């Protein structure tokens, strides 16, 4: 893949007005100008970035002649256009919902000092990121700006779900129409209303009424994203049925933990503790070993500097060189420390300067210096720093490439990234890389109600 560096900063559209203020949604002081790609002004110009002779192709992906210019990314004045995001038929426009008397206060949902405690939901301290915590290199998949549902809409959804599962047989189409077309921050409130109205647990009802891959999709959709991450991490270590001995899914650990903000890591650890009564860091350390364990432990400390300033690019270029290509053997600790503790925007500048000075991309360096789980984890870090949407699009392709579809991975990626503002960017990146839509790719790999559920989450 002949790559002229990461996508040229000049191609990014102006970030003014992103996101458009929602009524009642508090200003996000300290947030980056965008929740997609950070501004890259001030970094070394990437013109003349030397081509990467010998860059090995990524099996299963079409040749990438450089990262395609990203002028085609959705204009980010407001959230990216959500073409094809399923309309919420039958519901009134969601601008300016009235106060929801009798339901947990949702004015200005969600407050940016962490979500308010929700009766029946795990405490979400540290979730979403606090004002001022996120630097220009960080985006949060937990922070959304979709408006809350009114009390009447929540009751309508709860009644629709109950009707779909009550009596003989299950109306899977109705379940898909409701749950798959709601955003991640709306779904937990539907589950809360369901329990308040019928005295029943929505998750248990879905698990008893659905089967196979559809059951997995629906059960995850009924929970908050931070709970989904905690569940998927637990299953990566002990299996879906909670039985030891099946082996650890290292790729799932990497996928969920790499590229997260400090606040997200803290929220995941808290949710894991609340749900399972266990310490996530200790459980992961018992499942992995060596430098891979060292890397995951460093990520779980949630100590990344997200300020985006105060580091010497040239000094870190030399530090990477001396830890890898410039010495006999590899100083794994130095690599891990630099990648885990430096701001993303700074690392992008370092990778660019490294390539200009030594005519090697950081990906090539990693492939030469590392192997196994550690190599995959560090490559994920490097790619996530370059573009999270690009990286996630690659993960989607990997879940479907080759013999057979990796359904658990595909479900996990779809449910975790289904928020419209995230999915719009992932679909754009997928189209640019692979020359086809993510929707059509998933449509060709799945079938039945399972396919309908995934496609409803992705949107055309």
C-alpha positions as CSV (number, residue, x, y, z in Angstrom):
1,X,0.0,0.0,0.0
2,X,1.7,3.1,-1.2
3,X,0.7,5.6,1.5
4,X,1.5,9.3,1.5
5,X,1.1,9.4,5.2
6,X,-2.1,9.6,7.0
7,X,-4.9,11.5,5.2
8,X,-3.7,15.1,4.4
9,X,-5.0,17.5,7.0
10,X,-6.0,19.9,4.1
11,X,-8.7,17.5,3.1
12,X,-10.7,17.8,6.3
13,X,-13.7,20.0,6.0
14,X,-13.8,23.1,8.3
15,X,-15.0,22.0,11.8
16,X,-17.0,25.1,12.6
17,X,-20.3,24.3,14.3
18,X,-19.6,20.7,15.1
19,X,-21.8,19.6,16.7
20,X,-24.8,21.8,16.3
21,X,-26.1,22.8,19.7
22,X,-29.1,20.7,20.9
23,X,-31.8,22.4,23.0
24,X,-30.9,21.8,26.6
25,X,-27.6,20.2,25.7
26,X,-24.9,22.0,27.7
27,X,-21.9,23.5,25.9
28,X,-19.0,21.1,25.8
29,X,-16.3,23.3,27.0
30,X,-13.0,21.6,26.7
31,X,-14.2,19.2,24.1
32,X,-12.3,19.0,20.8
33,X,-13.8,20.8,17.9
34,X,-15.0,17.5,16.5
35,X,-15.7,14.0,17.8
36,X,-14.3,12.4,14.7
37,X,-10.9,13.6,13.6
38,X,-8.9,16.1,15.5
39,X,-7.6,19.2,13.9
40,X,-4.1,18.7,12.6
41,X,-3.0,22.3,12.1
42,X,0.6,22.9,13.0
43,X,2.0,19.4,12.1
44,X,4.7,19.0,9.5
45,X,3.3,19.3,6.0
46,X,2.9,15.9,4.5
47,X,3.7,16.8,0.9
48,X,6.6,14.9,-0.3
49,X,6.0,12.1,2.1
50,X,8.2,9.4,0.7
51,X,6.4,6.4,-0.8
52,X,6.5,3.2,1.2
53,X,8.3,0.8,-1.0
54,X,7.7,-2.7,0.0
55,X,4.7,-2.0,2.3
56,X,3.1,-5.4,2.5
57,X,-0.5,-5.6,1.4
58,X,-3.1,-6.4,4.0
59,X,-4.5,-9.7,3.2
60,X,-8.2,-9.5,2.5
61,X,-8.1,-5.8,1.7
62,X,-7.8,-4.2,-1.7
63,X,-4.6,-2.4,-2.4
64,X,-4.6,1.0,-0.8
65,X,-2.7,3.5,-2.8
66,X,-2.3,5.8,0.1
67,X,-5.1,6.7,2.4
68,X,-7.6,8.1,-0.1
69,X,-8.2,11.8,0.3
70,X,-10.9,12.3,2.8
71,X,-12.6,15.2,1.2
72,X,-15.5,12.8,0.9
73,X,-16.1,12.6,4.6
74,X,-19.5,13.9,5.6
75,X,-19.4,17.7,6.2
76,X,-19.1,18.1,9.9
77,X,-21.1,21.2,10.4
78,X,-23.4,19.4,12.7
79,X,-23.3,15.6,12.8
80,X,-22.4,13.9,9.6
81,X,-25.5,13.4,7.3
82,X,-27.1,10.2,8.3
83,X,-28.4,9.0,5.0
84,X,-30.3,5.9,5.3
85,X,-30.4,6.0,9.1
86,X,-33.8,4.4,9.7
87,X,-36.4,7.0,10.3
88,X,-38.4,6.7,13.5
89,X,-41.8,6.3,11.9
90,X,-44.7,7.4,13.8
91,X,-42.8,9.5,16.3
92,X,-43.0,13.3,16.5
93,X,-40.0,15.3,15.7
94,X,-37.4,15.0,18.4
95,X,-36.4,18.7,18.6
96,X,-37.2,20.2,21.9
97,X,-38.9,17.4,23.8
98,X,-41.1,18.6,26.7
99,X,-39.8,17.9,30.3
100,X,-40.5,14.3,31.2
101,X,-42.4,14.5,34.5
102,X,-42.5,11.3,36.4
103,X,-39.4,9.8,34.6
104,X,-35.8,10.3,35.6
105,X,-35.0,13.9,34.6
106,X,-33.6,14.0,31.1
107,X,-33.3,17.8,30.6
108,X,-30.2,18.5,28.7
109,X,-29.5,14.7,28.2
110,X,-26.9,13.7,28.7
111,X,-25.2,16.0,31.2
112,X,-21.5,16.1,30.5
113,X,-20.5,15.6,34.1
114,X,-21.2,11.9,33.8
115,X,-24.7,10.5,33.3
116,X,-27.1,11.0,36.3
117,X,-27.6,7.9,38.4
118,X,-30.4,5.9,36.8
119,X,-32.4,3.7,39.0
120,X,-31.8,0.2,38.0
121,X,-28.7,1.0,35.9
122,X,-25.2,0.6,37.1
123,X,-23.6,3.8,38.4
124,X,-21.7,5.5,35.6
125,X,-19.1,7.5,37.3
126,X,-16.7,9.0,34.9
127,X,-19.0,8.4,32.0
128,X,-19.0,10.2,29.6
129,X,-15.8,12.3,29.6
130,X,-15.7,15.3,31.8
131,X,-15.2,18.8,30.5
132,X,-11.6,19.5,29.7
133,X,-10.5,15.9,29.8
134,X,-10.6,15.2,26.1
135,X,-7.8,16.6,24.0
136,X,-7.9,17.1,20.2
137,X,-6.7,13.5,19.6
138,X,-9.5,11.9,21.5
139,X,-13.1,11.1,20.5
140,X,-15.7,9.4,22.6
141,X,-18.0,6.7,21.4
142,X,-20.1,7.1,24.6
143,X,-20.9,10.8,24.2
144,X,-23.9,11.3,21.9
145,X,-26.1,14.2,21.1
146,X,-29.3,12.4,20.1
147,X,-32.3,13.8,21.9
148,X,-34.0,11.8,24.6
149,X,-37.3,10.1,24.0
150,X,-40.4,11.6,25.5
151,X,-42.3,9.7,28.2
152,X,-45.0,8.9,25.6
153,X,-42.5,7.6,23.1
154,X,-40.8,5.5,25.8
155,X,-44.2,4.0,26.8
156,X,-45.0,3.4,23.2
157,X,-41.8,1.5,22.6
158,X,-42.2,-0.5,25.8
159,X,-45.8,-1.5,24.8
160,X,-44.6,-2.4,21.3
161,X,-41.9,-4.7,22.7
162,X,-44.3,-6.4,25.1
163,X,-46.9,-6.9,22.4
164,X,-44.2,-8.5,20.2
165,X,-43.2,-11.0,22.8
166,X,-46.6,-11.7,24.6
167,X,-48.5,-14.8,23.9
168,X,-47.7,-17.5,21.4
169,X,-44.8,-16.8,19.0
170,X,-42.6,-13.7,18.7
171,X,-42.9,-10.8,16.3
172,X,-39.2,-10.5,15.4
173,X,-39.9,-7.7,12.9
174,X,-41.4,-5.5,15.6
175,X,-38.5,-6.1,17.9
176,X,-36.1,-5.1,15.1
177,X,-38.2,-2.0,14.2
178,X,-38.0,-0.7,17.8
179,X,-34.7,-1.7,19.2
180,X,-32.5,-1.6,16.2
181,X,-33.6,1.9,15.2
182,X,-33.0,3.5,18.6
183,X,-29.7,5.0,19.5
184,X,-27.5,3.6,22.3
185,X,-28.4,6.3,24.8
186,X,-32.1,5.8,24.2
187,X,-32.2,2.0,24.5
188,X,-31.5,1.8,28.3
189,X,-34.4,4.2,29.0
190,X,-36.7,1.9,27.0
191,X,-35.6,-1.0,29.2
192,X,-36.2,1.0,32.3
193,X,-39.7,2.0,31.1
194,X,-40.5,-1.6,30.2
195,X,-39.7,-2.8,33.7
196,X,-41.7,0.1,35.3
197,X,-44.8,-0.7,33.2
198,X,-44.8,-4.5,33.2
199,X,-42.6,-5.5,36.2
200,X,-40.5,-7.6,33.8
201,X,-36.9,-7.5,32.8
202,X,-36.6,-6.7,29.1
203,X,-33.2,-8.4,28.7
204,X,-34.6,-11.7,30.1
205,X,-37.6,-11.5,28.0
206,X,-35.6,-11.0,24.8
207,X,-33.2,-13.8,25.7
208,X,-36.2,-16.2,26.2
209,X,-38.0,-15.1,23.0
210,X,-35.1,-14.9,20.5
211,X,-32.5,-17.5,19.5
212,X,-29.1,-17.8,17.8
213,X,-27.4,-14.7,16.6
214,X,-30.6,-12.6,16.8
215,X,-30.7,-13.3,20.5
216,X,-27.1,-12.0,20.9
217,X,-27.9,-8.8,18.9
218,X,-31.1,-8.1,20.8
219,X,-29.7,-8.7,24.3
220,X,-26.8,-6.3,23.7
221,X,-29.1,-3.7,22.1
222,X,-31.1,-3.5,25.3
223,X,-28.1,-2.4,27.4
224,X,-26.0,0.7,27.6
225,X,-22.8,0.8,25.6
226,X,-20.6,0.8,28.7
227,X,-22.4,-2.4,29.9
228,X,-21.9,-3.9,26.4
229,X,-18.2,-3.3,26.6
230,X,-18.0,-4.9,30.0
231,X,-20.0,-7.9,28.8
232,X,-17.9,-8.4,25.7
233,X,-14.7,-8.2,27.8
234,X,-16.0,-10.8,30.2
235,X,-17.0,-13.1,27.4
236,X,-13.6,-12.7,25.8
237,X,-12.1,-14.2,28.9
238,X,-14.6,-16.7,30.2
239,X,-16.9,-17.4,27.2
240,X,-20.4,-16.5,26.5
241,X,-21.8,-19.0,29.0
242,X,-19.4,-18.1,31.7
243,X,-17.4,-21.3,31.4
244,X,-13.6,-21.3,31.8
245,X,-11.3,-23.3,29.5
246,X,-12.4,-22.1,26.1
247,X,-9.3,-19.8,25.7
248,X,-9.0,-16.1,25.7
249,X,-10.1,-14.0,22.7
250,X,-7.2,-11.6,22.6
251,X,-8.5,-9.8,19.5
252,X,-11.7,-8.9,21.4
253,X,-9.6,-7.4,24.3
254,X,-7.6,-5.4,21.8
255,X,-10.7,-4.2,19.9
256,X,-12.5,-2.9,23.0
257,X,-9.6,-1.4,25.0
258,X,-7.4,0.1,22.3
259,X,-8.1,3.7,21.2
260,X,-10.3,4.6,24.2
261,X,-10.3,7.8,26.1
262,X,-9.3,7.9,29.8
263,X,-12.9,8.5,30.8
264,X,-14.2,5.5,28.8
265,X,-11.6,3.2,30.3
266,X,-12.6,4.3,33.8
267,X,-16.3,3.8,32.9
268,X,-15.7,0.3,31.6
269,X,-13.8,-0.7,34.7
270,X,-16.6,0.6,36.9
271,X,-19.3,-1.1,34.8
272,X,-17.3,-4.4,34.9
273,X,-17.0,-4.1,38.7
274,X,-20.7,-3.4,39.1
275,X,-21.9,-6.2,36.9
276,X,-19.5,-9.0,37.9
277,X,-18.1,-7.9,41.3
278,X,-14.6,-8.3,39.9
279,X,-11.6,-6.1,39.1
280,X,-11.2,-5.9,35.3
281,X,-7.5,-5.2,35.4
282,X,-6.8,-8.2,37.7
283,X,-9.0,-10.5,35.5
284,X,-7.2,-9.4,32.3
285,X,-3.8,-9.9,34.0
286,X,-4.8,-13.5,34.8
287,X,-5.6,-14.2,31.2
288,X,-2.6,-12.8,29.3
289,X,1.1,-12.6,29.9
290,X,4.4,-11.0,28.9
291,X,4.6,-7.6,27.2
292,X,1.0,-8.0,25.9
293,X,-0.2,-8.0,29.5
294,X,2.1,-5.0,30.2
295,X,0.5,-3.1,27.3
296,X,-3.1,-3.8,28.4
297,X,-2.3,-3.0,32.0
298,X,-0.8,0.4,30.9
299,X,-4.0,1.1,28.9
300,X,-6.2,0.2,31.9
301,X,-4.4,2.8,34.1
302,X,-6.3,5.4,32.0
303,X,-3.3,7.8,32.4
304,X,-2.9,9.1,28.8
305,X,-2.1,12.7,28.5
306,X,-5.1,14.1,26.5
307,X,-4.0,17.7,26.6
308,X,-2.4,17.5,23.1
309,X,0.6,19.7,23.8
310,X,3.9,20.0,25.6
311,X,6.0,17.3,23.8
312,X,8.9,17.4,21.5
313,X,8.2,15.7,18.2
314,X,11.8,15.2,17.2
315,X,12.7,13.9,20.6
316,X,10.0,11.2,20.4
317,X,11.0,10.3,16.8
318,X,14.5,9.5,18.1
319,X,13.0,7.7,21.1
320,X,11.0,5.4,18.8
321,X,14.1,4.9,16.5
322,X,16.4,4.0,19.5
323,X,13.7,1.6,20.9
324,X,13.4,-0.3,17.6
325,X,15.3,-0.1,14.4
326,X,18.2,1.7,15.9
327,X,19.2,-1.0,18.3
328,X,19.8,-4.7,18.5
329,X,16.5,-6.2,19.7
330,X,13.5,-4.1,20.7
331,X,12.8,-2.0,23.8
332,X,9.2,-3.0,24.2
333,X,8.7,-1.0,27.3
334,X,9.7,2.3,25.5
335,X,7.3,1.6,22.7
336,X,4.5,0.9,25.0
337,X,5.1,3.9,27.2
338,X,5.2,6.3,24.2
339,X,2.1,4.9,22.5
340,X,0.0,4.6,25.7
341,X,0.9,7.9,27.3
342,X,1.3,10.4,24.5
343,X,-1.7,12.4,23.0
344,X,-3.0,11.1,19.7
345,X,-2.4,14.4,17.9
346,X,1.2,14.4,19.0
347,X,1.7,10.8,17.9
348,X,0.4,11.6,14.4
349,X,3.0,14.3,14.1
350,X,5.7,11.9,15.4
351,X,4.7,9.2,12.9
352,X,4.8,11.8,10.0
353,X,8.3,13.1,11.1
354,X,9.6,9.5,11.6
355,X,8.6,8.6,8.0
356,X,10.1,11.7,6.6
357,X,13.4,11.1,8.4
358,X,13.8,7.3,8.2
359,X,11.6,6.5,5.1
360,X,9.6,4.0,7.1
361,X,6.1,4.1,8.4
362,X,5.4,3.3,12.0
363,X,3.3,0.3,10.8
364,X,6.3,-1.1,9.0
365,X,8.5,-0.6,12.1
366,X,5.9,-2.4,14.3
367,X,5.7,-5.3,11.9
368,X,9.5,-5.7,11.9
369,X,10.0,-5.4,15.6
370,X,7.0,-7.3,17.1
371,X,5.0,-10.4,16.7
372,X,1.9,-12.2,18.0
373,X,-0.7,-10.6,20.2
374,X,1.7,-7.7,21.0
375,X,2.1,-6.9,17.3
376,X,-1.6,-6.9,16.7
377,X,-2.3,-4.7,19.7
378,X,0.4,-2.1,18.8
379,X,-0.7,-2.0,15.2
380,X,-4.2,-1.3,16.4
381,X,-2.9,1.5,18.5
382,X,-1.0,3.0,15.6
383,X,-3.9,2.7,13.2
384,X,-6.4,4.0,15.7
385,X,-4.2,7.1,16.2
386,X,-4.2,7.6,12.5
387,X,-8.0,7.4,12.1
388,X,-10.4,5.6,14.3
389,X,-13.1,5.4,11.7
390,X,-10.6,4.0,9.2
391,X,-9.5,1.4,11.8
392,X,-13.0,0.4,12.7
393,X,-13.9,-0.1,9.0
394,X,-10.9,-2.4,8.7
395,X,-12.2,-4.4,11.7
396,X,-15.6,-4.8,10.1
397,X,-13.9,-6.2,6.9
398,X,-11.8,-8.6,9.0
399,X,-15.0,-10.0,10.6
400,X,-16.3,-11.0,7.2
401,X,-13.2,-11.7,5.1
402,X,-12.0,-15.2,4.4
403,X,-13.8,-18.5,5.0
404,X,-17.0,-17.9,7.0
405,X,-18.2,-14.9,8.9
406,X,-17.0,-14.2,12.4
407,X,-20.5,-13.5,13.7
408,X,-19.6,-12.6,17.3
409,X,-17.1,-10.0,16.1
410,X,-19.5,-8.6,13.5
411,X,-22.3,-8.4,16.1
412,X,-20.0,-6.7,18.6
413,X,-18.7,-4.1,16.1
414,X,-22.2,-3.3,14.9
415,X,-23.8,-2.9,18.3
416,X,-20.9,-0.9,19.7
417,X,-20.6,1.5,16.8
418,X,-24.2,1.9,15.8
419,X,-24.6,5.5,17.1
420,X,-25.4,7.5,14.0
421,X,-22.5,10.0,14.4
422,X,-20.0,7.1,14.6
423,X,-21.6,4.8,12.1
424,X,-21.8,7.5,9.4
425,X,-18.0,8.0,9.6
426,X,-17.3,4.2,9.6
427,X,-19.5,3.7,6.6
428,X,-17.7,6.5,4.7
429,X,-14.3,5.1,5.6
430,X,-15.4,1.6,4.5
431,X,-16.7,2.8,1.2
432,X,-13.5,4.6,0.5
433,X,-11.3,1.6,1.3
434,X,-13.2,-1.2,-0.2
435,X,-15.2,0.3,-2.9
436,X,-18.6,-1.0,-1.7
437,X,-21.0,-0.1,1.1
438,X,-20.8,-1.6,4.5
439,X,-24.5,-2.3,4.2
440,X,-24.2,-4.4,1.1
441,X,-21.2,-6.3,2.5
442,X,-23.1,-7.3,5.6
443,X,-26.2,-8.0,3.6
444,X,-24.2,-10.6,1.5
445,X,-22.7,-12.3,4.6
446,X,-25.8,-12.8,6.8
447,X,-29.3,-14.0,6.5
448,X,-32.8,-14.0,8.1
449,X,-33.8,-11.9,11.0
450,X,-30.2,-11.7,12.1
451,X,-29.4,-9.9,8.8
452,X,-32.4,-7.6,9.2
453,X,-31.3,-6.6,12.7
454,X,-27.7,-5.8,11.7
455,X,-28.8,-3.8,8.6
456,X,-31.3,-1.8,10.7
457,X,-28.4,-0.9,13.0
458,X,-26.1,0.1,10.2
459,X,-28.5,1.9,8.0
460,X,-28.2,2.3,4.2
